[in-house]
Amino acid sequence: MREPDSATRFVKVDEAKDPTQFVKYLEAVTSTDFAKAYKQLTFSLLDIRPGSHVLDVGCGLGDDVRTLAEMVGSSGRAVGMDYSETMVNEARRRTIGTGLRAEFLVGDAYHLDFSDSSFDATRADRVYQHLHDPNKALGEMVRVTRSGGRLAIADPDWDMLVVDSSERTVTRRILALHSDEHPNGWIGRQLPRLFQKSGLADVSIKPVTMIVNDYALADPIFGLSECAERAAEKGIITKEERKRWLESLEDARREDCFFSAVTVFVVCGRKL
């Protein structure tokens, strides 16, 4: 679930040379059975019902907001907010003709443009890994959630990305760089503490592991070959080590024994 362009990242989608690469990336991830399963888990934890008012922070292409709109019905409200105008425009385009009452707005996770206690439930999916100040963003989600309402955030811990390779030391160096290049690669393990310190009650933690046995899928999702290239450019590994590492992954692909996995933590809490 790595962003497709390390130089721009999702916080700068609109500044990218080709913003559509991010659209294609989100489509690829969202289409996986793994993503569908943990997304459904967040909906269940939030206790979404007909008439609920729900906010999705960092809504991307709006798939989850459209699902939420179906769940809350005509008497409810489903709002998606994203920092990227590209994403919001695409989400709106994909909602045309669906008959769903889904709203999409350009906004900032650090300054949500909603009144206090506006929503029964708020969520963010794979957003906080891109934030330098997750505590501030969570404070905003808490603010706009009503008393008794629920908040859910799902994000990976990138130090829990594993790739099987005969090149153990090289693998560790490459994957450490992969984690460190994210603004917040450790957010998965930090979310429980952030929830507790925000005064949320009934905090639950659900780890969900994504297993990818197909190298052709793992490479673009996790950015393995690109990260190996950057590791070599930075002198973290040698060019020869990069070559051997990529060859080990290709060998595993040919032998049908490639393995990679990452753990996403789904954390939910209730506002008192």
C-alpha positions as CSV (number, residue, x, y, z in Angstrom):
1,M,0.0,0.0,0.0
2,R,2.8,2.3,-0.7
3,E,2.2,5.6,-2.5
4,P,3.3,5.5,-6.1
5,D,5.6,8.6,-6.2
6,S,7.9,9.0,-3.2
7,A,8.8,12.5,-4.3
8,T,5.3,13.8,-4.1
9,R,3.3,11.4,-1.9
10,F,-0.4,11.6,-1.3
11,V,-0.1,14.9,0.6
12,K,0.9,16.5,-2.7
13,V,-1.2,14.7,-5.3
14,D,-2.2,17.8,-7.1
15,E,1.4,18.8,-7.6
16,A,2.4,15.5,-9.1
17,K,3.4,15.4,-12.8
18,D,0.8,12.7,-13.3
19,P,-1.9,12.7,-10.6
20,T,-3.7,9.8,-12.3
21,Q,-1.0,7.4,-10.9
22,F,-2.5,7.9,-7.5
23,V,-5.9,7.1,-8.8
24,K,-4.7,3.9,-10.4
25,Y,-2.9,3.0,-7.1
26,L,-6.0,3.5,-5.0
27,E,-8.0,1.4,-7.4
28,A,-5.5,-1.4,-7.2
29,V,-5.5,-1.5,-3.4
30,T,-9.2,-1.0,-3.0
31,S,-9.9,-3.9,-5.3
32,T,-8.1,-6.5,-3.1
33,D,-10.2,-8.8,-0.8
34,F,-8.0,-7.7,2.1
35,A,-9.0,-4.0,1.7
36,K,-12.6,-4.9,1.4
37,A,-12.5,-7.0,4.6
38,Y,-10.8,-4.4,6.9
39,K,-12.9,-1.6,5.5
40,Q,-16.0,-3.5,6.4
41,L,-14.5,-4.0,9.9
42,T,-14.3,-0.2,10.3
43,F,-17.9,0.2,9.3
44,S,-19.0,-2.4,11.9
45,L,-16.9,-0.8,14.6
46,L,-18.4,2.6,13.9
47,D,-21.9,1.2,14.4
48,I,-23.3,2.9,11.2
49,R,-27.0,3.0,11.0
50,P,-29.7,4.6,8.9
51,G,-29.8,8.3,9.7
52,S,-26.2,8.4,10.9
53,H,-24.0,11.4,10.0
54,V,-20.5,10.1,9.0
55,L,-17.3,11.8,8.0
56,D,-14.5,10.0,6.0
57,V,-11.2,12.0,6.4
58,G,-8.9,11.5,3.4
59,C,-11.7,9.9,1.3
60,G,-9.6,9.4,-1.9
61,L,-11.8,8.2,-4.7
62,G,-14.9,8.1,-2.5
63,D,-15.6,4.3,-2.6
64,D,-16.0,4.2,1.2
65,V,-18.2,7.3,1.3
66,R,-20.5,5.8,-1.3
67,T,-20.8,2.6,0.8
68,L,-21.5,4.7,3.9
69,A,-24.2,6.7,1.9
70,E,-25.9,3.4,1.2
71,M,-25.7,2.5,4.9
72,V,-27.1,5.8,6.3
73,G,-29.8,6.1,3.7
74,S,-31.7,9.2,2.7
75,S,-32.1,10.4,6.3
76,G,-28.4,10.3,7.0
77,R,-25.3,12.1,5.8
78,A,-22.1,10.7,4.3
79,V,-19.3,13.2,3.8
80,G,-15.9,12.6,2.3
81,M,-13.1,15.1,2.7
82,D,-9.7,15.0,1.0
83,Y,-6.7,17.4,0.7
84,S,-6.5,16.7,-3.0
85,E,-8.8,18.5,-5.4
86,T,-7.9,15.8,-8.0
87,M,-9.3,13.1,-5.7
88,V,-12.4,15.1,-4.7
89,N,-13.3,15.8,-8.4
90,E,-12.8,12.1,-9.3
91,A,-15.0,11.1,-6.3
92,R,-17.7,13.4,-7.4
93,R,-17.5,12.2,-11.0
94,R,-17.8,8.6,-9.9
95,T,-20.9,9.3,-7.8
96,I,-22.9,10.9,-10.6
97,G,-25.8,8.7,-11.6
98,T,-25.6,6.5,-8.5
99,G,-28.5,8.3,-6.7
100,L,-26.5,8.3,-3.5
101,R,-26.4,11.3,-1.2
102,A,-22.7,11.5,-0.8
103,E,-20.9,14.8,-0.3
104,F,-17.2,15.5,-1.2
105,L,-15.2,18.4,0.0
106,V,-11.6,19.6,-0.3
107,G,-10.2,20.1,3.1
108,D,-7.4,19.8,5.6
109,A,-7.2,17.0,8.2
110,Y,-5.6,19.5,10.6
111,H,-8.5,22.0,10.3
112,L,-11.8,20.3,9.6
113,D,-14.3,22.8,8.4
114,F,-17.2,21.5,10.5
115,S,-18.8,22.6,13.7
116,D,-18.2,20.7,17.0
117,S,-20.2,17.5,17.4
118,S,-21.3,17.4,13.7
119,F,-21.0,13.7,13.2
120,D,-22.1,10.4,14.8
121,A,-19.0,8.7,13.5
122,T,-15.7,9.7,11.9
123,R,-13.1,7.5,10.2
124,A,-9.7,7.7,8.3
125,D,-8.3,4.9,6.2
126,R,-4.6,4.8,5.4
127,V,-4.3,8.5,5.9
128,Y,-2.4,9.0,9.2
129,Q,0.8,7.4,7.8
130,H,1.1,10.5,5.6
131,L,0.6,13.0,8.5
132,H,3.5,14.6,10.4
133,D,1.2,15.6,13.3
134,P,-1.3,12.8,13.7
135,N,-2.2,14.0,17.2
136,K,-3.5,17.3,15.9
137,A,-5.5,15.6,13.2
138,L,-7.0,13.2,15.7
139,G,-8.0,16.1,17.9
140,E,-10.0,17.5,15.0
141,M,-11.7,14.2,14.4
142,V,-12.6,14.1,18.1
143,R,-13.9,17.7,18.0
144,V,-16.3,17.1,15.2
145,T,-17.6,13.8,16.6
146,R,-20.6,14.0,19.0
147,S,-20.5,12.8,22.6
148,G,-21.1,9.0,22.4
149,G,-20.0,8.9,18.8
150,R,-17.2,6.6,17.5
151,L,-14.0,7.1,15.7
152,A,-12.0,4.5,13.7
153,I,-8.6,4.8,12.0
154,A,-6.9,2.1,9.9
155,D,-3.3,2.3,9.1
156,P,-0.3,0.0,8.6
157,D,2.8,-0.2,10.6
158,W,5.5,-0.2,7.9
159,D,8.1,-1.8,10.2
160,M,5.8,-4.8,10.0
161,L,6.2,-5.2,6.2
162,V,7.9,-8.5,5.6
163,V,9.4,-9.9,2.4
164,D,10.9,-13.4,2.2
165,S,14.3,-13.3,0.5
166,S,17.6,-15.2,0.8
167,E,19.2,-11.7,1.2
168,R,18.3,-11.2,4.9
169,T,20.6,-8.2,5.7
170,V,19.8,-6.4,2.5
171,T,16.0,-7.0,3.0
172,R,16.2,-5.4,6.4
173,R,18.0,-2.3,5.1
174,I,15.6,-1.8,2.2
175,L,12.4,-2.3,4.3
176,A,13.8,0.0,7.0
177,L,14.2,2.7,4.3
178,H,10.7,1.9,3.1
179,S,9.3,2.6,6.5
180,D,11.4,5.7,7.2
181,E,10.4,7.3,4.0
182,H,6.8,7.6,5.1
183,P,6.0,10.7,7.2
184,N,4.8,8.4,9.9
185,G,5.8,4.8,9.2
186,W,5.2,3.7,12.8
187,I,1.6,5.1,13.0
188,G,0.1,1.6,13.3
189,R,1.7,1.0,16.7
190,Q,1.1,4.6,17.8
191,L,-2.6,4.8,17.2
192,P,-3.7,3.0,20.5
193,R,-1.6,5.5,22.5
194,L,-3.0,8.5,20.6
195,F,-6.6,7.3,21.1
196,Q,-6.0,6.8,24.8
197,K,-4.4,10.2,25.3
198,S,-7.2,11.9,23.4
199,G,-9.6,10.7,26.1
200,L,-11.5,8.2,24.0
201,A,-13.1,5.3,25.8
202,D,-13.6,1.7,24.9
203,V,-10.5,1.7,22.7
204,S,-10.3,-1.5,20.6
205,I,-7.4,-2.7,18.5
206,K,-7.8,-5.1,15.6
207,P,-4.7,-6.2,13.7
208,V,-5.4,-7.3,10.1
209,T,-2.6,-8.9,8.0
210,M,-2.5,-8.5,4.2
211,I,-0.6,-11.4,2.6
212,V,0.5,-10.9,-1.0
213,N,1.9,-14.0,-2.7
214,D,2.0,-12.4,-6.2
215,Y,5.2,-10.4,-6.8
216,A,3.6,-8.7,-9.8
217,L,1.0,-7.3,-7.3
218,A,3.4,-6.7,-4.3
219,D,5.9,-4.7,-6.3
220,P,3.6,-1.9,-7.3
221,I,1.7,-1.9,-4.0
222,F,4.7,-1.9,-1.7
223,G,7.1,-0.2,-4.2
224,L,9.8,-2.9,-3.7
225,S,11.9,-2.4,-6.7
226,E,11.7,1.4,-6.5
227,C,12.7,1.3,-2.8
228,A,15.7,-0.9,-3.7
229,E,16.7,1.6,-6.3
230,R,16.6,4.5,-3.8
231,A,18.5,2.4,-1.2
232,A,21.3,1.9,-3.7
233,E,21.3,5.6,-4.7
234,K,21.6,6.6,-1.0
235,G,24.4,4.1,-0.4
236,I,22.3,2.0,2.1
237,I,23.0,-1.0,-0.1
238,T,25.4,-1.5,-3.0
239,K,24.2,-1.8,-6.6
240,E,25.3,-5.4,-6.5
241,E,23.2,-6.0,-3.4
242,R,20.2,-4.4,-5.1
243,K,20.7,-6.6,-8.1
244,R,20.9,-9.8,-6.0
245,W,17.9,-8.8,-3.9
246,L,15.7,-8.2,-7.0
247,E,16.9,-11.4,-8.5
248,S,15.9,-13.3,-5.3
249,L,12.4,-11.9,-5.6
250,E,12.2,-12.8,-9.3
251,D,13.5,-16.3,-8.5
252,A,10.7,-16.7,-5.9
253,R,8.1,-15.5,-8.4
254,R,9.3,-18.1,-11.0
255,E,9.3,-20.8,-8.4
256,D,5.8,-19.7,-7.2
257,C,7.0,-19.2,-3.7
258,F,7.1,-15.4,-3.3
259,F,5.8,-14.2,0.0
260,S,5.1,-10.7,1.5
261,A,2.8,-9.3,4.1
262,V,2.0,-6.2,6.1
263,T,-0.2,-5.6,9.1
264,V,-2.8,-2.9,9.3
265,F,-4.1,-1.8,12.7
266,V,-7.8,-0.9,12.9
267,V,-8.3,1.2,16.1
268,C,-11.7,2.4,17.3
269,G,-12.8,4.5,20.3
270,R,-15.8,6.3,21.7
271,K,-16.0,9.9,22.5
272,L,-17.2,10.5,26.1
